[in-house]
């Protein structure tokens, strides 16, 4: 089995790379049982999640990842908790905002995972 | 079953209340299978975790919680993912630091939970 830190790194590169390029590409990593809590708003299911992510009020976004931490969340099932902190810049904004985001990845066939839990928050002052 | 947001709120009040009063009181919410990743340092087991939490280089700490988000992390087992953001002040420091912390709480008898996963990060600029 691949090291979970390596899995987390591959996932984070995939997720934010696609988020910044075309958020519609993230459709394949969510399922109908997936949950997103975005700045306190709770959404369940891939359609609602993608609708939310593609209607966030900006055209362009750029994430800069600063930390990635991973732990097994359900060792016998192979699920992984991934916690990320970083900065984001939207459109022509010059001042980055800090954010934290936590995912639980659940195995979905050999070598694949889907996002079961997703919690996003800006780090407020 | 109690609402998971209510469980998360009770847990957060308990955890940070005891963290700020006497970190030794947190011994009962960790087990030998518990994992803590503190600023990237990985520690497993209640003894190592409490030793880490009681030797963080400050005498006094005060947490101010700003957001609490909760999702079921393993619905059939009753486990809960809790993600917290807030500020902390240590000793005589006047400028708060922002932090994010994510827990997975796993049921441990009726109405009780223990911390299986714990990931702590300061929100860097």
gemmi code that builds the backbone of each chain (N, CA, C; Angstrom):
import gemmi

chains = {
    "A": [
        ("UNK", (0.852, -1.202, 0.000), (0.000, 0.000, 0.000), (0.880, 1.242, 0.000)),
        ("UNK", (0.504, 2.202, -0.804), (1.267, 3.456, -0.849), (1.206, 4.146, 0.508)),
        ("UNK", (2.233, 4.842, 0.821), (2.295, 5.643, 2.034), (1.173, 6.686, 2.021)),
        ("UNK", (0.494, 6.879, 3.158), (-0.654, 7.794, 3.135), (-0.233, 9.238, 2.900)),
        ("UNK", (0.981, 9.593, 3.292), (1.428, 10.963, 3.009), (1.583, 11.179, 1.510)),
        ("UNK", (2.024, 10.130, 0.824), (2.160, 10.207, -0.627), (0.782, 10.290, -1.285)),
        ("UNK", (-0.161, 9.480, -0.796), (-1.529, 9.525, -1.331), (-2.120, 10.920, -1.116)),
        ("UNK", (-1.902, 11.463, 0.078), (-2.434, 12.793, 0.388), (-1.847, 13.846, -0.544)),
        ("UNK", (-0.543, 13.746, -0.803), (0.126, 14.716, -1.676), (-0.425, 14.630, -3.106)),
        ("UNK", (-0.585, 13.416, -3.604), (-1.136, 13.228, -4.957), (-2.561, 13.776, -5.023)),
        ("UNK", (-3.345, 13.476, -3.999), (-4.720, 13.977, -3.965), (-4.757, 15.507, -3.961)),
        ("UNK", (-3.944, 16.118, -3.098), (-3.944, 17.586, -2.966), (-3.526, 18.237, -4.288)),
        ("UNK", (-2.504, 17.687, -4.932), (-2.086, 18.221, -6.235), (-3.229, 18.126, -7.250)),
        ("UNK", (-3.894, 16.976, -7.263), (-5.013, 16.772, -8.186), (-6.163, 17.744, -7.877)),
        ("UNK", (-6.531, 17.801, -6.600), (-7.725, 18.564, -6.209), (-7.560, 20.053, -6.514)),
        ("UNK", (-6.471, 20.635, -6.017), (-6.331, 22.085, -6.174), (-5.895, 22.451, -7.595)),
        ("UNK", (-5.174, 21.553, -8.250), (-4.850, 21.791, -9.657), (-6.114, 21.891, -10.492)),
        ("UNK", (-7.049, 20.972, -10.278), (-8.311, 21.014, -11.010), (-9.217, 22.136, -10.520)),
        ("UNK", (-9.192, 22.398, -9.219), (-10.012, 23.496, -8.689), (-9.634, 24.798, -9.382)),
        ("UNK", (-8.328, 25.018, -9.537), (-7.853, 26.278, -10.116), (-8.015, 26.300, -11.632)),
        ("UNK", (-8.050, 25.118, -12.275), (-8.143, 25.053, -13.743), (-9.602, 25.003, -14.193)),
        ("UNK", (-10.361, 24.048, -13.692), (-11.768, 23.891, -14.066), (-12.449, 23.045, -12.997)),
        ("UNK", (-13.233, 23.714, -12.153), (-13.844, 23.023, -11.005), (-14.788, 21.889, -11.424)),
        ("UNK", (-15.292, 21.939, -12.672), (-16.128, 20.831, -13.148), (-15.381, 19.504, -13.157)),
        ("UNK", (-14.060, 19.582, -13.267), (-13.264, 18.343, -13.270), (-13.317, 17.597, -11.943)),
        ("UNK", (-13.793, 18.266, -10.889), (-13.840, 17.623, -9.576), (-15.063, 16.719, -9.412)),
        ("UNK", (-15.935, 16.707, -10.408), (-17.153, 15.892, -10.338), (-16.846, 14.421, -10.033)),
        ("UNK", (-15.722, 13.930, -10.557), (-15.421, 12.503, -10.393), (-14.925, 12.121, -9.007)),
        ("UNK", (-14.579, 13.095, -8.171), (-14.060, 12.740, -6.841), (-15.110, 12.870, -5.741)),
        ("UNK", (-16.318, 13.302, -6.118), (-17.427, 13.325, -5.154), (-18.468, 12.292, -5.567)),
        ("UNK", (-19.278, 11.850, -4.588), (-20.384, 10.942, -4.861), (-21.658, 11.518, -4.232)),
        ("UNK", (-22.773, 10.803, -4.407), (-24.026, 11.305, -3.842), (-24.031, 11.287, -2.316)),
        ("UNK", (-23.146, 10.480, -1.714), (-23.085, 10.450, -0.249), (-22.045, 11.433, 0.298)),
        ("UNK", (-21.349, 12.139, -0.601), (-20.319, 13.079, -0.153), (-20.950, 14.291, 0.530)),
        ("UNK", (-20.240, 14.829, 1.496), (-20.702, 16.027, 2.213), (-19.669, 17.129, 2.087)),
        ("UNK", (-20.156, 18.337, 1.837), (-19.306, 19.528, 1.835), (-19.887, 20.516, 2.842)),
        ("UNK", (-19.048, 21.013, 3.743), (-19.441, 22.160, 4.563), (-18.530, 23.305, 4.154)),
        ("UNK", (-19.115, 24.292, 3.466), (-18.336, 25.396, 2.897), (-18.688, 26.659, 3.655)),
        ("UNK", (-17.751, 27.147, 4.444), (-17.996, 28.336, 5.264), (-19.309, 28.190, 6.046)),
        ("UNK", (-19.523, 26.993, 6.571), (-20.686, 26.741, 7.411), (-21.918, 26.258, 6.680)),
        ("UNK", (-21.922, 26.357, 5.348), (-23.081, 25.891, 4.576), (-22.930, 24.407, 4.252)),
        ("UNK", (-23.918, 23.610, 4.615), (-23.834, 22.164, 4.421), (-24.543, 21.738, 3.141)),
        ("UNK", (-23.825, 20.951, 2.335), (-24.339, 20.475, 1.047), (-24.018, 18.992, 0.937)),
        ("UNK", (-24.984, 18.193, 0.489), (-24.713, 16.768, 0.281), (-24.956, 16.400, -1.165)),
        ("UNK", (-24.057, 15.570, -1.713), (-24.255, 15.027, -3.054), (-23.434, 15.751, -4.097)),
        ("UNK", (-22.952, 14.973, -5.070), (-22.031, 15.507, -6.072), (-22.626, 16.679, -6.854)),
        ("UNK", (-23.913, 16.616, -7.223), (-24.476, 17.696, -8.038), (-24.512, 19.017, -7.278)),
        ("UNK", (-24.988, 18.965, -6.042), (-25.044, 20.184, -5.232), (-23.657, 20.729, -4.933)),
        ("UNK", (-22.707, 19.823, -4.695), (-21.339, 20.252, -4.372), (-20.702, 20.937, -5.567)),
        ("UNK", (-20.824, 20.331, -6.760), (-20.214, 20.937, -7.952), (-20.911, 22.256, -8.287)),
        ("UNK", (-22.238, 22.302, -8.087), (-22.952, 23.560, -8.327), (-22.412, 24.652, -7.399)),
        ("UNK", (-22.188, 24.291, -6.136), (-21.639, 25.262, -5.180), (-20.240, 25.707, -5.609)),
        ("UNK", (-19.388, 24.741, -5.923), (-17.984, 25.062, -6.216), (-17.821, 25.876, -7.502)),
        ("UNK", (-18.783, 25.735, -8.426), (-18.669, 26.470, -9.693), (-19.417, 27.804, -9.640)),
        ("UNK", (-19.992, 28.142, -8.491), (-20.725, 29.411, -8.347), (-20.294, 30.143, -7.083)),
        ("UNK", (-18.999, 30.334, -6.957), (-18.480, 30.946, -5.730), (-18.248, 32.450, -5.872)),
        ("UNK", (-18.595, 33.030, -7.010), (-18.549, 34.489, -7.126), (-17.232, 35.040, -7.627)),
        ("UNK", (-16.344, 34.165, -8.084), (-15.117, 34.657, -8.714), (-14.901, 33.845, -9.989)),
        ("UNK", (-14.100, 34.433, -10.884), (-13.830, 33.724, -12.138), (-12.570, 32.870, -12.026)),
        ("UNK", (-11.531, 33.478, -11.413), (-10.248, 32.776, -11.315), (-9.859, 32.616, -9.864)),
        ("UNK", (-9.236, 31.501, -9.564), (-8.737, 31.279, -8.205), (-7.409, 30.538, -8.296)),
        ("UNK", (-6.535, 30.873, -7.363), (-5.225, 30.234, -7.312), (-4.948, 29.843, -5.863)),
        ("UNK", (-4.776, 28.555, -5.626), (-4.440, 28.062, -4.283), (-2.929, 27.884, -4.169)),
        ("UNK", (-2.395, 28.244, -3.018), (-0.996, 27.947, -2.700), (-1.000, 27.121, -1.413)),
        ("UNK", (-0.616, 25.866, -1.544), (-0.692, 24.944, -0.409), (0.523, 25.134, 0.496)),
        ("UNK", (0.290, 25.229, 1.790), (1.392, 25.419, 2.735), (1.667, 24.189, 3.595)),
        ("UNK", (0.617, 23.518, 4.053), (0.825, 22.302, 4.853), (-0.175, 21.234, 4.441)),
        ("UNK", (0.264, 19.996, 4.482), (-0.595, 18.825, 4.245), (-0.309, 17.828, 5.359)),
        ("UNK", (-1.323, 17.456, 6.114), (-1.175, 16.428, 7.147), (-2.145, 15.301, 6.859)),
        ("UNK", (-1.706, 14.060, 7.039), (-2.568, 12.910, 6.767), (-2.492, 11.907, 7.903)),
        ("UNK", (-3.623, 11.303, 8.210), (-3.688, 10.213, 9.195), (-4.676, 9.172, 8.679)),
        ("UNK", (-4.484, 7.891, 8.988), (-5.535, 6.910, 8.704), (-6.760, 7.232, 9.556)),
        ("UNK", (-7.930, 7.333, 8.922), (-9.144, 7.672, 9.666), (-9.964, 6.441, 9.995)),
        ("UNK", (-9.775, 5.387, 9.220), (-10.457, 4.104, 9.480), (-9.518, 3.050, 8.903)),
        ("UNK", (-8.536, 2.641, 9.738), (-7.437, 1.814, 9.215), (-7.897, 0.567, 8.466)),
        ("UNK", (-8.916, -0.149, 8.971), (-9.299, -1.394, 8.308), (-9.970, -1.133, 6.970)),
        ("UNK", (-10.610, 0.022, 6.813), (-11.252, 0.357, 5.539), (-10.296, 1.070, 4.597)),
        ("UNK", (-9.176, 1.551, 5.109), (-8.217, 2.251, 4.258), (-8.541, 3.715, 4.013)),
        ("UNK", (-9.439, 4.283, 4.822), (-9.791, 5.692, 4.653), (-8.716, 6.597, 5.256)),
        ("UNK", (-8.626, 7.803, 4.735), (-7.548, 8.721, 5.100), (-8.120, 10.107, 5.387)),
        ("UNK", (-7.656, 10.683, 6.495), (-7.986, 12.067, 6.828), (-6.855, 12.956, 6.315)),
        ("UNK", (-7.212, 13.970, 5.536), (-6.205, 14.881, 4.969), (-6.581, 16.303, 5.366)),
        ("UNK", (-5.663, 16.982, 6.026), (-5.927, 18.353, 6.466), (-4.911, 19.281, 5.794)),
        ("UNK", (-5.431, 20.349, 5.193), (-4.621, 21.235, 4.354), (-4.736, 22.658, 4.888)),
        ("UNK", (-3.629, 23.394, 4.908), (-3.716, 24.843, 5.091), (-2.969, 25.515, 3.953)),
        ("UNK", (-3.385, 26.735, 3.637), (-2.733, 27.440, 2.544), (-3.323, 28.814, 2.355)),
        ("UNK", (-3.013, 29.362, 1.191), (-3.493, 30.689, 0.817), (-4.256, 30.579, -0.491)),
        ("UNK", (-5.188, 31.499, -0.696), (-5.865, 31.565, -1.993), (-5.981, 33.005, -2.448)),
        ("UNK", (-5.934, 33.169, -3.740), (-6.093, 34.465, -4.403), (-7.196, 34.323, -5.435)),
        ("UNK", (-8.173, 35.243, -5.431), (-9.243, 35.198, -6.429), (-9.143, 36.399, -7.361)),
        ("UNK", (-9.434, 36.138, -8.647), (-9.457, 37.184, -9.679), (-8.218, 38.080, -9.571)),
        ("UNK", (-8.418, 39.400, -9.455), (-7.270, 40.309, -9.433), (-6.866, 40.712, -8.023)),
        ("UNK", (-7.394, 40.016, -7.050), (-7.073, 40.320, -5.648), (-5.567, 40.165, -5.418)),
        ("UNK", (-4.982, 41.119, -4.670), (-3.545, 41.086, -4.401), (-3.218, 40.484, -3.033)),
        ("UNK", (-4.184, 40.525, -2.125), (-3.924, 40.043, -0.761), (-4.475, 38.636, -0.584)),
        ("UNK", (-3.606, 37.665, -0.352), (-4.103, 36.296, -0.197), (-4.924, 36.130, 1.081)),
        ("UNK", (-5.875, 35.209, 1.023), (-6.634, 34.811, 2.210), (-6.128, 33.450, 2.656)),
        ("UNK", (-6.033, 33.261, 3.959), (-5.629, 31.953, 4.468), (-6.847, 31.038, 4.569)),
        ("UNK", (-6.654, 29.772, 4.324), (-7.768, 28.840, 4.454), (-7.284, 27.533, 5.092)),
        ("UNK", (-8.237, 26.792, 5.625), (-7.967, 25.413, 6.040), (-9.072, 24.543, 5.467)),
        ("UNK", (-8.711, 23.345, 5.060), (-9.685, 22.430, 4.452), (-9.341, 21.015, 4.880)),
        ("UNK", (-10.357, 20.283, 5.258), (-10.166, 18.908, 5.724), (-11.010, 17.971, 4.880)),
        ("UNK", (-10.404, 16.887, 4.445), (-11.080, 15.867, 3.646), (-10.974, 14.520, 4.346)),
        ("UNK", (-12.019, 13.703, 4.217), (-11.835, 12.281, 4.449), (-11.960, 11.586, 3.090)),
        ("UNK", (-10.897, 10.873, 2.715), (-10.874, 10.114, 1.464), (-11.197, 8.658, 1.772)),
        ("UNK", (-12.122, 8.101, 1.005), (-12.562, 6.715, 1.204), (-12.205, 5.921, -0.058)),
        ("UNK", (-11.645, 4.719, 0.097), (-11.262, 3.922, -1.077), (-12.449, 3.662, -2.003)),
        ("UNK", (-12.154, 3.703, -3.295), (-13.181, 3.552, -4.321), (-12.574, 2.728, -5.450)),
        ("UNK", (-12.310, 1.460, -5.165), (-11.622, 0.617, -6.143), (-10.126, 0.744, -5.975)),
        ("UNK", (-9.362, -0.148, -6.630), (-7.912, -0.198, -6.433), (-7.229, 1.126, -6.777)),
        ("UNK", (-6.558, 1.684, -5.781), (-5.770, 2.891, -6.011), (-6.576, 4.162, -6.151)),
        ("UNK", (-7.917, 4.057, -6.020), (-8.748, 5.255, -6.140), (-9.437, 5.596, -4.823)),
        ("UNK", (-9.771, 6.855, -4.691), (-10.467, 7.360, -3.497), (-11.526, 8.343, -3.940)),
        ("UNK", (-12.579, 8.463, -3.138), (-13.500, 9.582, -3.333), (-13.564, 10.380, -2.034)),
        ("UNK", (-14.057, 11.609, -2.168), (-14.168, 12.500, -1.010), (-15.494, 12.225, -0.314)),
        ("UNK", (-15.422, 11.707, 0.908), (-16.652, 11.507, 1.682), (-16.959, 12.761, 2.498)),
        ("UNK", (-15.938, 13.301, 3.174), (-16.111, 14.529, 3.970), (-15.233, 15.636, 3.408)),
        ("UNK", (-15.753, 16.853, 3.418), (-15.013, 18.019, 2.928), (-15.493, 19.223, 3.732)),
        ("UNK", (-14.576, 19.805, 4.516), (-14.923, 20.987, 5.334), (-13.944, 22.099, 4.983)),
        ("UNK", (-14.483, 23.236, 4.529), (-13.652, 24.372, 4.110), (-13.943, 25.579, 4.991)),
        ("UNK", (-12.866, 26.234, 5.441), (-13.019, 27.488, 6.198), (-11.881, 28.429, 5.865)),
        ("UNK", (-12.212, 29.689, 5.696), (-11.186, 30.725, 5.737), (-10.742, 30.893, 7.185)),
        ("UNK", (-9.463, 31.232, 7.384), (-8.956, 31.498, 8.738), (-9.173, 32.976, 9.040)),
        ("UNK", (-10.198, 33.275, 9.787), (-10.542, 34.672, 10.096), (-9.588, 35.254, 11.126)),
        ("UNK", (-9.481, 36.557, 11.107), (-8.753, 37.238, 12.188), (-9.714, 37.522, 13.321)),
    ],
    "B": [
        ("UNK", (-30.561, 9.866, 19.053), (-29.168, 10.309, 19.031), (-29.109, 11.826, 19.004)),
        ("UNK", (-28.204, 12.355, 19.802), (-28.047, 13.810, 19.834), (-27.559, 14.304, 18.476)),
        ("UNK", (-27.946, 15.508, 18.153), (-27.487, 16.169, 16.931), (-25.962, 16.277, 16.943)),
        ("UNK", (-25.325, 15.996, 15.807), (-23.854, 15.991, 15.815), (-23.271, 17.379, 16.031)),
        ("UNK", (-24.001, 18.409, 15.634), (-23.494, 19.758, 15.901), (-23.480, 20.038, 17.403)),
        ("UNK", (-24.469, 19.509, 18.093), (-24.525, 19.676, 19.552), (-23.397, 18.882, 20.219)),
        ("UNK", (-23.170, 17.649, 19.730), (-22.074, 16.833, 20.270), (-20.741, 17.550, 20.044)),
        ("UNK", (-20.567, 18.114, 18.843), (-19.321, 18.815, 18.525), (-19.126, 20.013, 19.445)),
        ("UNK", (-20.193, 20.756, 19.694), (-20.119, 21.940, 20.569), (-19.739, 21.542, 21.993)),
        ("UNK", (-20.362, 20.495, 22.501), (-20.055, 20.017, 23.867), (-18.602, 19.552, 23.934)),
        ("UNK", (-18.169, 18.825, 22.900), (-16.781, 18.350, 22.868), (-15.801, 19.523, 22.849)),
        ("UNK", (-16.059, 20.497, 21.985), (-15.141, 21.643, 21.840), (-15.061, 22.428, 23.154)),
        ("UNK", (-16.204, 22.645, 23.805), (-16.191, 23.339, 25.101), (-15.355, 22.556, 26.110)),
        ("UNK", (-15.551, 21.245, 26.130), (-14.806, 20.397, 27.066), (-13.311, 20.431, 26.755)),
        ("UNK", (-12.987, 20.232, 25.472), (-11.585, 20.079, 25.086), (-10.781, 21.343, 25.369)),
        ("UNK", (-11.258, 22.470, 24.857), (-10.460, 23.695, 25.006), (-10.570, 24.265, 26.420)),
        ("UNK", (-11.689, 24.021, 27.089), (-11.799, 24.419, 28.495), (-10.741, 23.718, 29.326)),
        ("UNK", (-10.592, 22.413, 29.104), (-9.575, 21.661, 29.848), (-8.168, 21.956, 29.342)),
        ("UNK", (-8.017, 22.177, 28.058), (-6.696, 22.520, 27.526), (-6.182, 23.786, 28.203)),
        ("UNK", (-7.057, 24.775, 28.346), (-6.646, 26.057, 28.919), (-6.496, 25.986, 30.436)),
        ("UNK", (-7.211, 25.042, 31.082), (-7.166, 24.953, 32.549), (-6.058, 23.994, 33.006)),
        ("UNK", (-6.072, 22.778, 32.506), (-5.067, 21.769, 32.897), (-5.072, 20.672, 31.837)),
        ("UNK", (-4.035, 20.704, 30.989), (-3.988, 19.778, 29.847), (-3.954, 18.310, 30.277)),
        ("UNK", (-3.541, 18.039, 31.530), (-3.574, 16.656, 32.014), (-4.990, 16.088, 32.043)),
        ("UNK", (-5.979, 16.974, 32.134), (-7.372, 16.510, 32.158), (-7.804, 15.879, 30.837)),
        ("UNK", (-7.009, 16.088, 29.778), (-7.389, 15.546, 28.472), (-6.988, 14.080, 28.305)),
        ("UNK", (-6.311, 13.542, 29.312), (-5.871, 12.146, 29.258), (-7.021, 11.182, 28.969)),
        ("UNK", (-8.208, 11.501, 29.484), (-9.338, 10.580, 29.341), (-9.965, 10.574, 27.948)),
        ("UNK", (-9.637, 11.541, 27.105), (-10.264, 11.576, 25.781), (-9.366, 11.012, 24.684)),
        ("UNK", (-8.156, 10.595, 25.059), (-7.277, 9.916, 24.100), (-7.104, 8.457, 24.529)),
        ("UNK", (-6.758, 7.602, 23.567), (-6.458, 6.199, 23.842), (-5.111, 5.847, 23.208)),
        ("UNK", (-4.687, 4.601, 23.396), (-3.398, 4.204, 22.832), (-3.402, 4.175, 21.306)),
        ("UNK", (-4.586, 4.076, 20.704), (-4.668, 4.082, 19.232), (-4.857, 5.500, 18.678)),
        ("UNK", (-4.958, 6.484, 19.558), (-5.176, 7.871, 19.103), (-3.930, 8.415, 18.424)),
        ("UNK", (-4.157, 9.276, 17.435), (-3.051, 9.916, 16.718), (-3.176, 11.421, 16.830)),
        ("UNK", (-2.033, 12.063, 17.087), (-1.951, 13.526, 17.066), (-0.889, 13.928, 16.052)),
        ("UNK", (-1.236, 14.835, 15.139), (-0.214, 15.484, 14.308), (-0.211, 16.944, 14.702)),
        ("UNK", (0.864, 17.351, 15.396), (0.946, 18.706, 15.945), (2.009, 19.475, 15.178)),
        ("UNK", (1.576, 20.422, 14.360), (2.514, 21.199, 13.537), (3.444, 20.261, 12.758)),
        ("UNK", (2.876, 19.175, 12.254), (3.615, 18.245, 11.418), (4.282, 17.106, 12.167)),
        ("UNK", (4.346, 17.190, 13.493), (4.959, 16.117, 14.279), (3.911, 15.058, 14.619)),
        ("UNK", (4.187, 13.809, 14.256), (3.219, 12.735, 14.470), (3.505, 11.970, 15.750)),
        ("UNK", (2.455, 11.806, 16.559), (2.572, 11.128, 17.850), (1.397, 10.169, 17.978)),
        ("UNK", (1.665, 8.954, 18.436), (0.559, 8.004, 18.655), (0.518, 7.573, 20.105)),
        ("UNK", (-0.694, 7.487, 20.664), (-0.889, 6.962, 22.007), (-1.069, 8.050, 23.043)),
        ("UNK", (-1.919, 7.740, 24.028), (-2.307, 8.738, 25.031), (-1.109, 9.292, 25.795)),
        ("UNK", (-0.150, 8.446, 26.161), (0.969, 8.941, 26.973), (1.817, 9.948, 26.197)),
        ("UNK", (2.152, 9.600, 24.957), (2.951, 10.514, 24.147), (2.207, 11.808, 23.837)),
        ("UNK", (0.908, 11.676, 23.599), (0.109, 12.867, 23.271), (0.034, 13.816, 24.468)),
        ("UNK", (-0.233, 13.274, 25.649), (-0.329, 14.141, 26.840), (1.039, 14.740, 27.168)),
        ("UNK", (2.099, 13.950, 26.975), (3.439, 14.496, 27.208), (3.694, 15.669, 26.263)),
        ("UNK", (3.292, 15.518, 24.996), (3.466, 16.610, 24.033), (2.648, 17.832, 24.448)),
        ("UNK", (1.381, 17.612, 24.778), (0.489, 18.744, 25.058), (0.873, 19.487, 26.328)),
        ("UNK", (1.541, 18.791, 27.258), (1.919, 19.444, 28.516), (3.337, 20.024, 28.456)),
        ("UNK", (3.998, 19.905, 27.307), (5.362, 20.441, 27.154), (5.473, 21.278, 25.879)),
        ("UNK", (4.570, 22.239, 25.745), (4.543, 23.032, 24.516), (5.303, 24.347, 24.640)),
        ("UNK", (5.945, 24.581, 25.783), (6.818, 25.757, 25.868), (6.142, 27.019, 26.351)),
        ("UNK", (4.913, 26.897, 26.822), (4.251, 28.059, 27.436), (3.587, 27.573, 28.722)),
        ("UNK", (3.329, 28.536, 29.623), (2.676, 28.166, 30.886), (1.159, 28.286, 30.779)),
        ("UNK", (0.731, 29.391, 30.149), (-0.704, 29.640, 30.061), (-1.112, 29.749, 28.598)),
        ("UNK", (-2.305, 29.268, 28.309), (-2.843, 29.396, 26.948), (-4.336, 29.655, 27.043)),
        ("UNK", (-4.803, 30.454, 26.089), (-6.228, 30.764, 26.053), (-6.703, 30.627, 24.615)),
        ("UNK", (-7.654, 29.720, 24.390), (-8.226, 29.535, 23.058), (-9.529, 30.337, 22.945)),
        ("UNK", (-9.708, 30.938, 21.781), (-10.993, 31.568, 21.475), (-11.512, 30.905, 20.195)),
        ("UNK", (-12.585, 30.177, 20.323), (-13.108, 29.399, 19.189), (-13.936, 30.303, 18.290)),
        ("UNK", (-13.700, 30.207, 16.982), (-14.454, 31.038, 16.043), (-15.433, 30.237, 15.200)),
        ("UNK", (-15.032, 29.060, 14.735), (-15.959, 28.240, 13.950), (-15.841, 26.770, 14.378)),
        ("UNK", (-16.975, 26.082, 14.349), (-17.030, 24.637, 14.603), (-17.882, 24.026, 13.493)),
        ("UNK", (-17.322, 23.091, 12.741), (-18.074, 22.373, 11.719), (-18.014, 20.883, 12.027)),
        ("UNK", (-19.133, 20.196, 11.853), (-19.180, 18.761, 12.136), (-19.876, 18.015, 11.005)),
        ("UNK", (-19.374, 16.834, 10.705), (-20.000, 15.924, 9.733), (-19.867, 14.500, 10.265)),
        ("UNK", (-20.830, 13.632, 9.956), (-20.628, 12.218, 10.260), (-19.469, 11.680, 9.415)),
        ("UNK", (-18.494, 11.033, 10.055), (-17.335, 10.533, 9.310), (-17.462, 9.046, 9.001)),
        ("UNK", (-18.266, 8.353, 9.784), (-18.548, 6.934, 9.539), (-19.940, 6.702, 10.115)),
        ("UNK", (-20.956, 6.987, 9.286), (-22.331, 7.039, 9.811), (-22.760, 5.786, 10.572)),
        ("UNK", (-22.396, 4.593, 10.084), (-22.877, 3.384, 10.754), (-22.187, 3.183, 12.094)),
        ("UNK", (-20.964, 3.672, 12.245), (-20.253, 3.548, 13.517), (-20.547, 4.713, 14.455)),
        ("UNK", (-21.122, 5.787, 13.921), (-21.425, 6.947, 14.757), (-20.254, 7.877, 14.984)),
        ("UNK", (-19.200, 7.757, 14.184), (-18.038, 8.634, 14.338), (-18.321, 10.004, 13.729)),
        ("UNK", (-17.619, 11.010, 14.240), (-17.894, 12.395, 13.860), (-16.590, 13.122, 13.561)),
        ("UNK", (-16.592, 13.848, 12.445), (-15.472, 14.717, 12.100), (-15.805, 16.116, 12.604)),
        ("UNK", (-14.881, 16.707, 13.365), (-15.095, 18.047, 13.926), (-13.919, 18.924, 13.520)),
        ("UNK", (-14.204, 20.026, 12.854), (-13.148, 20.927, 12.410), (-13.364, 22.289, 13.062)),
        ("UNK", (-12.296, 22.807, 13.662), (-12.374, 24.005, 14.493), (-11.401, 25.042, 13.953)),
        ("UNK", (-11.798, 26.306, 13.906), (-10.827, 27.382, 13.703), (-10.984, 28.382, 14.840)),
        ("UNK", (-9.897, 29.084, 15.146), (-9.973, 30.042, 16.232), (-8.656, 30.760, 16.417)),
        ("UNK", (-8.543, 31.396, 17.562), (-7.336, 32.133, 17.931), (-6.805, 31.573, 19.234)),
        ("UNK", (-5.501, 31.723, 19.437), (-4.932, 31.351, 20.739), (-3.929, 32.409, 21.176)),
        ("UNK", (-3.869, 32.576, 22.481), (-2.929, 33.495, 23.123), (-2.154, 32.706, 24.161)),
        ("UNK", (-0.810, 32.814, 24.146), (-0.004, 32.118, 25.149), (0.680, 33.135, 26.055)),
        ("UNK", (0.752, 32.765, 27.350), (1.428, 33.569, 28.373), (1.021, 35.046, 28.259)),
        ("UNK", (1.993, 35.947, 28.116), (1.664, 37.375, 28.094), (1.600, 37.939, 26.681)),
        ("UNK", (1.569, 37.061, 25.691), (1.490, 37.480, 24.287), (0.209, 38.296, 24.056)),
        ("UNK", (0.360, 39.403, 23.297), (-0.800, 40.271, 23.036), (-1.420, 39.994, 21.670)),
        ("UNK", (-0.647, 39.413, 20.766), (-1.151, 39.185, 19.406), (-1.603, 37.738, 19.242)),
        ("UNK", (-2.897, 37.533, 19.026), (-3.366, 36.153, 18.890), (-2.834, 35.490, 17.620)),
        ("UNK", (-2.668, 34.171, 17.674), (-2.331, 33.375, 16.503), (-3.581, 32.615, 16.070)),
        ("UNK", (-3.772, 32.527, 14.770), (-4.900, 31.752, 14.260), (-4.522, 30.282, 14.169)),
        ("UNK", (-5.457, 29.410, 14.440), (-5.170, 27.975, 14.314), (-6.363, 27.261, 13.696)),
        ("UNK", (-6.081, 26.077, 13.165), (-7.156, 25.169, 12.765), (-6.833, 23.801, 13.351)),
        ("UNK", (-7.849, 23.095, 13.774), (-7.661, 21.778, 14.391), (-8.818, 20.885, 13.976)),
        ("UNK", (-8.482, 19.663, 13.601), (-9.495, 18.710, 13.148), (-9.412, 17.456, 14.000)),
        ("UNK", (-10.573, 16.995, 14.454), (-10.673, 15.785, 15.261), (-11.591, 14.784, 14.567)),
        ("UNK", (-11.285, 13.506, 14.706), (-12.327, 12.509, 14.488), (-12.652, 11.892, 15.849)),
        ("UNK", (-13.933, 12.009, 16.238), (-14.423, 11.442, 17.491), (-15.080, 10.097, 17.203)),
        ("UNK", (-14.688, 9.086, 17.966), (-15.220, 7.735, 17.782), (-15.984, 7.350, 19.053)),
        ("UNK", (-17.187, 6.761, 18.905), (-17.984, 6.391, 20.080), (-17.214, 5.455, 21.009)),
        ("UNK", (-17.406, 5.668, 22.306), (-16.699, 4.913, 23.342), (-17.676, 4.664, 24.474)),
        ("UNK", (-18.675, 3.831, 24.198), (-19.738, 3.608, 25.178), (-20.822, 4.658, 25.015)),
        ("UNK", (-21.975, 4.430, 25.674), (-23.146, 5.300, 25.476), (-22.849, 6.765, 25.799)),
        ("UNK", (-23.021, 7.616, 24.805), (-22.882, 9.058, 25.027), (-21.454, 9.537, 25.142)),
        ("UNK", (-20.472, 8.633, 25.017), (-19.071, 9.033, 25.132), (-18.335, 8.857, 23.814)),
        ("UNK", (-17.279, 9.642, 23.676), (-16.441, 9.593, 22.486), (-14.986, 9.701, 22.921)),
        ("UNK", (-14.101, 9.126, 22.125), (-12.683, 9.426, 22.306), (-12.137, 10.001, 21.003)),
        ("UNK", (-10.984, 10.645, 21.120), (-10.355, 11.261, 19.956), (-9.493, 10.215, 19.266)),
        ("UNK", (-9.855, 9.855, 18.037), (-9.032, 8.918, 17.266), (-8.012, 9.693, 16.440)),
        ("UNK", (-8.475, 10.751, 15.760), (-7.572, 11.601, 14.963), (-7.568, 13.013, 15.513)),
        ("UNK", (-6.404, 13.636, 15.491), (-6.250, 15.018, 15.975), (-5.127, 15.653, 15.153)),
        ("UNK", (-5.473, 16.668, 14.365), (-4.476, 17.368, 13.538), (-4.544, 18.856, 13.875)),
        ("UNK", (-3.416, 19.403, 14.319), (-3.359, 20.812, 14.722), (-2.384, 21.570, 13.834)),
        ("UNK", (-2.804, 22.741, 13.360), (-1.921, 23.620, 12.594), (-2.217, 25.081, 12.916)),
        ("UNK", (-1.166, 25.870, 13.071), (-1.324, 27.316, 13.029), (-1.579, 27.706, 11.577)),
        ("UNK", (-2.388, 28.763, 11.367), (-2.619, 29.287, 10.018), (-1.534, 30.300, 9.713)),
        ("UNK", (-0.537, 29.884, 8.956), (0.581, 30.768, 8.634), (0.189, 31.811, 7.596)),
        ("UNK", (0.929, 32.912, 7.595), (0.759, 33.894, 6.516), (1.647, 33.508, 5.354)),
    ],
}
model = gemmi.Model(1)
for chain_id, residues in chains.items():
    chain = gemmi.Chain(chain_id)
    for i, (resn, *xyz) in enumerate(residues, 1):
        res = gemmi.Residue()
        res.name, res.seqid = resn, gemmi.SeqId(i, " ")
        for name, pos in zip(("N", "CA", "C"), xyz):
            atom = gemmi.Atom()
            atom.name, atom.element = name, gemmi.Element(name[0])
            atom.pos, atom.b_iso = gemmi.Position(*pos), 0.0
            res.add_atom(atom)
        chain.add_residue(res)
    model.add_chain(chain)
structure = gemmi.Structure()
structure.add_model(model)
structure.setup_entities()
